[in-house]
Amino acid sequence: MLNDLKDCLGARKASRRVGRGIGSGRGKTSSRGGKGQTARSGVSIKGFEGGQMPLCRRLPKMGFVPFRRSRFCSVNLDRIQQAIDSGCLDVSFPITLDVLVEKGFFKKKVFPLKILGRGTLSYPVHIVADAFSCQAQSKIHSVKGTCVLVSKTP
């Protein structure tokens, strides 16, 4: 039964063989026109638009990405305060990147931790991080909290 199954007519169309003589209808140049870059196999030049100014050169350029930019997992003080209020974070223990990953602030430890200064704190907290913004540092010290910078290992 299964060994008698066949494709419908026209389901498997054979590919056209090109470059096999004049009588085939697709001989000599194989339907690629004359000579030159377009007649050759391989990928054409990326972004080439036939002599027209390419889109990537027509659009205005903006900004600049530093060669050695430092990337961080950043958390604002308002999110830390919200987690303390909801009972997710305990102020009696230091707040570290490991704790924040465990509590679901980040999926995993990819980048170093930076504390940013949006919002306010109402409890003294002990935060261990790789970087602090000036505003965050002053707000943490204003509620008698502590900021500990993790030393960078080479």
C-alpha positions in Angstrom: 0.0 0.0 0.0 2.6 2.6 1.1 5.0 1.2 -1.6 2.5 2.0 -4.3 2.3 5.8 -3.5 3.4 8.0 -6.3 3.6 11.8 -6.8 0.9 13.5 -8.9 1.9 14.4 -12.4 3.9 17.6 -12.4 4.7 17.5 -8.7 8.4 16.9 -9.3 9.3 19.1 -12.2 12.8 18.4 -13.6 15.2 21.4 -13.5 16.1 22.8 -16.9 19.6 21.9 -18.1 21.2 24.9 -19.6 24.3 25.3 -21.8 23.8 22.1 -23.7 23.7 23.2 -27.3 21.7 25.4 -29.6 18.9 22.9 -30.1 18.0 22.9 -26.4 16.8 26.6 -26.6 19.1 27.5 -23.6 22.5 26.9 -25.2 25.6 29.1 -25.5 24.9 31.9 -22.9 22.4 29.8 -20.8 19.8 32.6 -20.8 22.2 34.9 -19.0 22.6 37.4 -21.8 26.1 38.5 -22.9 29.4 38.4 -21.0 30.3 40.3 -17.9 29.6 40.3 -14.2 25.9 39.4 -14.5 26.8 36.3 -16.6 29.1 34.9 -13.9 28.0 32.6 -11.0 28.1 33.8 -7.4 26.6 36.7 -5.5 26.4 40.1 -7.0 27.9 43.1 -5.2 25.9 43.8 -2.0 24.3 47.2 -2.0 25.0 47.8 -5.7 22.0 49.4 -7.4 23.1 49.6 -11.0 25.1 52.9 -10.8 22.3 54.7 -8.8 23.6 56.1 -5.5 23.1 53.2 -3.0 20.6 53.6 -0.2 23.3 53.2 2.5 25.0 56.3 1.0 21.9 58.3 0.4 20.7 58.2 4.0 22.1 60.5 6.6 24.7 59.1 9.0 24.2 59.6 12.8 26.2 58.9 15.9 29.2 56.9 16.6 29.9 53.6 18.5 33.1 53.6 20.6 35.6 50.9 19.8 35.9 49.8 23.5 32.5 50.7 24.9 31.6 49.2 28.2 28.2 47.5 28.5 26.4 47.0 31.8 23.3 45.4 33.3 21.8 48.5 34.7 19.2 48.9 37.5 17.6 52.1 38.7 17.0 52.9 42.4 13.2 53.0 41.9 13.2 49.3 40.8 15.3 48.4 43.8 12.9 50.3 46.1 9.9 48.6 44.5 11.4 45.2 45.1 12.1 46.0 48.7 8.5 47.2 49.2 7.1 44.0 47.7 9.4 41.9 49.9 11.4 40.5 46.9 14.7 42.0 48.2 15.8 42.0 51.8 17.7 45.1 53.0 19.6 43.1 55.7 21.7 41.4 53.0 23.9 43.0 50.4 22.4 43.5 47.0 24.7 42.0 44.3 24.4 41.0 40.7 23.9 37.3 41.8 21.0 38.3 44.0 19.3 40.4 41.2 19.7 37.5 38.7 18.2 35.1 41.3 15.2 37.5 41.9 14.6 37.8 38.1 15.9 41.3 37.4 18.1 39.8 34.7 18.0 36.4 32.9 21.7 35.7 33.5 25.0 37.3 34.3 26.3 38.6 31.0 27.6 42.1 31.8 28.7 43.9 35.0 26.2 45.6 37.2 25.6 49.4 37.2 23.3 51.2 39.5 21.5 54.3 38.1 19.9 57.1 40.0 16.3 57.3 38.9 13.9 57.2 41.9 14.5 57.4 45.6 15.3 55.0 48.4 13.6 54.9 51.8 15.8 52.2 53.4 19.5 52.1 54.0 20.8 49.4 51.6 24.2 47.8 51.0 24.8 47.5 47.3 27.8 45.7 45.7 28.2 46.7 42.0 30.7 47.3 39.3 29.7 50.9 38.7 27.4 53.6 40.2 26.2 56.8 38.7 27.0 59.9 40.7 23.3 60.5 41.4 22.7 56.9 42.5 25.8 57.1 44.8 24.6 60.3 46.5 21.0 59.0 47.0 22.3 55.8 48.5 24.6 57.7 50.9 21.8 60.1 51.8 19.7 57.3 53.4 22.9 56.0 55.2 23.4 53.2 52.7 26.7 51.9 51.4 28.1 51.5 47.9 30.8 49.0 47.3 32.7 48.9 44.0 33.8 45.4 42.8 37.4 45.5 41.8 37.8 44.6 38.1 40.0 41.6 37.5 42.2 41.7 34.4 
